[in-house]
């Protein structure tokens, strides 16, 4: 049997250290631990990845303890999970790395995670945090959203949102490691498990000042892209009415893929005047430009 890749998940804060506290009193430490446990469950039966945690209960670990646990295992990857805090208007999803060797990991996870949250894309960026600076393996610190923002705080503690984001983080880890996405979301009795999409992935790059690259899918020769982040980047008003995505108030064809709403590229062209190009040499690459 091939040796499994060891991934260490780290739920920030804990016990006497609540982390940031949201407008309604919700504590970051609780969000971090919930997300870490969901990731652990997702990877429980993965044939290629051994996923474990620095803490599984509400206990406090010093930063140096977290680092020691990862380095002494030793882990191959280190993923620290957090919720951000600043002013009540601050918003968005971001991923931090310290060493340049960890930048590709940060970029891949940020792409998946941001598409799942639908929050503003704050990008993958350098950060001087002990748990990603002093660990010896590729390491990233995830700031899923701002607990200090009332709207984001509410979403951060919704079970459906947490499941969707945990799944996205897991997808990012698998993509970075180059291993099959052989994991399933935890399910309640009577529910069908959510599996990895069977559709071919497409790399979708949005060319705006705040642009980024997202994962799209080719479904029966039609390109589907995540509705909210891409639609808003190119100047659209993205809404949801009776389970349907709307673009500038008009309902469009929608597909739910792993808990994220996707729309067709042609609807972005039709309703927002977006200019979309497919790379002839690499058909899985898509470039989107806003209307002039």
N, C-alpha and C positions, 0 to 999 in steps of 0.2 A: 504493500500500500504506500502511495506517495505521501511524503511528509506534508502535513497541513500548514498553511500560512497562518501565523499567529497575529491576530489583530486585538489590540487592547482598547476597549472603550472606557472613557473616563467621564463620569457625571460630576460636573463641577460643584464645588461648595458642599454643604451637608451639615446636619445636626445644628450646632451652635452658630454656624456660618450660613445664614439663609441666602446669601447672594443678594441680588437686587430684588426689591419688592415692588410689585405693580400697584396701580391706582386703587385696585379693589382689595389689596392685601395679599395677593397671591405671591408665592415665594419662588424665586428662580431655582433653588435647590430641588424643589419638588418636580418642576418641569424637567430639569436635567436628568434626574433619576428615572422618571417615567420614560423618557426617550431612550435612555441607555438600556433599560430593561426590554423595551420593545425591539431594539436592535439585537439584543442578545437572543430573544425569542426567534427573530427572523433567521438568524444564523445557526440555530440550534442543531439542525440536521444537515448543514451544508457539507458536501463531501470534500471541499478543498480548503475551507476556512475554519480555524479554531478561534472563535470570538469569546473573549472574557472581559470582565469589568474590574476596575480598581475598587469600586464599591457597589454593593447590591442592596444596601439598606441605608437608612438615614444616619450615617456616621460621618465624622469629620476626619479628613486626612490632610495633613500638611502638604504643601506643594512638593516638598522634597520626598515625601512618602509616595506620592503618585508617580513621580519620576523614577524612584527606586523600584517600584513594583514593575513598571514597564521595562526598565533596563535589566533587571535581574531575571526576567522570564527566559530569555529576552523576547520581546515582541518584534514583529516585522513592521507593523504600522501602529500608530497611536492616534486615537480620535477623541478629542475632548469636546464635550457638548455643553453649550451655554445658551443663555438668553441675554440679550444686550440691554443696556440702560443708559439713558441720557435725558434729554428733555422730553416732554409729552408728545412733541411733534416729530421727534426723530423716528425714522422708520427704515425697514429694509433687512435684507439677509446678507451676511458676509462671512468669509472664511479666511482665517489667518494662518500663515506659515512663517517660520523663522529662517530656516536654511533654504537656499535656492533649490536644493535637491527635493524639497517638499512642495515646491510651487506647483508642479504638475498634478500632484494629488489634490492640492487645494483647489485648483482650477476645475478638475473633473467633478469633485463633490459639490462645489459651489454651483456648477451648471445644473446638476440634478436637483439639488436642494432648493435653489431659487425658483426653478420651474414649478416645484411642488408647493411652495409657500404662496407664490403669486405676489410676494412682497417686492419692493424696490430692490434691484440688483446693485449691491454695494461692492461686489467684486471679490476676488481673491487678492489678499494684500499681505505685506510684511507686518509682523507683530512681534514684540519682544516680551513674550509671556514665558514664564519658567517651564511650564509643562511641554511647550513645543521647542524651547531653546535648549533645555538640559537633557531631554530624552535623546537617545542615540540613533533612533530609527526615523523614518519619514513620519512627520507628526503635523497635525493640523488642529486648530481650535475653531469650532463652529459656533457662530452667533446666529441662531435660527431666526430670531426676530427681536423686536424691542418690547420687553415686558413693561417698560415705562410708558409705552404708547397704549392708550385705552383700547383701540381697535385690535392692535396686534396681541395685547395681553389676552383678550377674549379668545382669539383664535388659537393661541399657543396652548390653551388648556382644553381645547375641544378634541375629543378622542379621534374623530375622523381625520382631523388635521394632523394630529400626531402620527397616526398610522400612515398617512400619505407621505409625510416628511421622512419618517423612519424608513419606509420602503425606498424612497428616493436616495437617501444616504447609503443604504445598502447597495442599491444599483450602482452608485458612484464608486463605492469601494470595489465592487466586482469588476467594473469597467477598468479601473486603474490597474488592478491586479491581473487583468486579462484572463479571468476565470469565468466559467458559465454562471449565469444568474439562476442558480438552482435553489431558490428560496421562495417561501410562501409567507404571506401575512398570517398572523394568528386569526382564527375565526371563531365565531360563536356557534353553538349547535344549530344546524339547519342552514348555515350560510355556506356558499361556495367559496373556496379559497381564491384569493387574488394571486394570479401567477404572472410571471414575466410575460411581457407582450410577445406574441409570435411574429410581429411585424418587423421588417428591416428598419434599422435606425437611420436617420438622416441628420447631418450636422447643419444646423440652421443659424447663420450669422446675420445679425441685424446691424446695419451700418448707420448708427446715429452717434451723437456725442456720448450718450450713456449706453451704447449698444453692447451686446454680449452674444455669446453663442449658446444655443439651446439644442435639445434633442427633439427632432421631429420623427415622423414615421411615414413610411410608404405603405399605404393600404390600397391594394388593387390599383396601383399606378397613380394614386392621388396622394399629394403631399399634405400631411396634417401637422399643424404646429400648435404649441401651447398658446391658448387664446389671450389670457390676461397680460403676461409680461410683454409679448411681442405686439399685441394690439395697442397697448398703452404707449409703448416706445415709439410707435410710428403715428401717434396722434389720435388714437381712437378712444371712444368711451365704451368700455367693456362692462356689460352687466349680465345678470342672470334672472330670467323670468320663467317660472314654471318649469324649471329644470333645463331650460334652453339658454345658450349663450346669445347675447345680443351685442351687435356692433353698431354703435351710434343709434341705438334704439330698435334696430331691425334684427329679428331672430334669424339665426343662421344654423346650418347643419352642424351638429355637435357630436363629438365622440369622447367618452370617458375612458382614458387609458391610465390604469394604475392610480385612479383617484384624481387625475388632472384633466381639466377640460381642454379639448383640442378642437380646432376649426380648420377648414381647408385653406390652403394658400390662395386659392382662387377667390375666396370671399374677402380676403384682405385686399386683393387687387380690385375687386368689384366695389367694395364699400369704402375703402380708404385710399384707393389710388396707389397702393404700394407697387413698387417695381420689383419683380422677383425673377431671379436668374438661376438656372441649374447648370452646374459645371459639367460640360460635355465629357471631359476627361474623367471626372469623378462624379457620376450622377447622384451620389449620396450627399453631395455638398450643395447647399442652397444659400444664395445671397439675397437678402431683403433690404431694399432701400425705401425710405419714405417718399411720398409724393413731392415733387419739386415745388 
